[in-house]
Amino acid sequence: MTSATGIGAGPTSSPVRDERREGYDVDERAARLAAYPLAAAAGAEIFANYYERFEDGLRLIVAGVEVRYGVR
């Protein structure tokens, strides 16, 4: 895969919609977290709306770079 700019061999800057990494099993995760209900609830909150959160995170990173390096 090429980068978002088409340069280099690195991954793109966005996830592939509706694809999870290999080995991720929602049921297995739920079983592991059954003893930790607060962690399970937090995970559901954190990972809900993945694509929206991805965009928010990317905006935060870009804003930090702009502040650090004075880019506008």
C-alpha positions in Angstrom: 0.0 0.0 0.0 1.2 3.5 -0.6 0.8 6.5 1.6 -2.1 8.9 1.4 0.0 11.1 -0.9 0.9 8.1 -3.1 4.6 8.4 -2.1 6.5 5.6 -0.4 5.6 2.1 0.8 4.0 3.0 4.1 0.4 2.5 5.1 -2.3 5.0 4.3 -3.4 7.5 6.8 -6.9 6.1 7.1 -8.2 2.7 8.2 -10.0 0.3 5.9 -13.7 0.7 6.6 -15.4 -2.3 8.2 -12.2 -4.3 8.4 -10.6 -5.4 11.7 -7.1 -6.4 12.2 -6.4 -10.1 11.8 -6.9 -12.0 15.1 -9.4 -9.5 16.6 -12.4 -11.4 18.0 -15.1 -9.4 19.6 -16.5 -12.4 21.5 -13.1 -13.3 22.8 -12.5 -9.8 24.0 -15.9 -9.8 25.8 -15.0 -13.1 27.5 -11.6 -11.7 28.7 -13.2 -8.6 30.1 -16.2 -10.3 31.7 -14.5 -10.0 35.1 -13.9 -6.2 34.5 -17.2 -4.6 33.7 -15.9 -1.1 34.0 -13.2 -1.8 31.5 -15.7 -3.5 29.2 -18.0 -0.5 29.3 -15.1 1.9 28.8 -13.9 0.0 25.8 -17.4 0.1 24.2 -17.4 3.9 24.7 -13.8 4.4 23.5 -14.2 2.3 20.4 -17.7 3.3 19.3 -17.8 5.5 16.2 -14.3 4.4 15.2 -14.1 6.4 12.0 -15.3 9.6 13.7 -12.8 9.1 16.5 -10.1 8.4 13.9 -10.8 11.8 12.2 -10.8 13.6 15.6 -7.5 12.0 16.6 -6.0 13.0 13.2 -7.1 16.6 13.7 -5.5 16.6 17.2 -2.2 15.4 15.8 -2.3 18.0 13.0 -3.1 20.8 15.4 -0.2 19.7 17.7 2.2 19.8 14.7 0.9 23.2 13.7 1.4 24.6 17.3 4.9 23.0 17.6 6.2 24.1 14.2 4.2 27.2 13.6 2.5 25.9 10.5 -0.8 27.4 9.4 
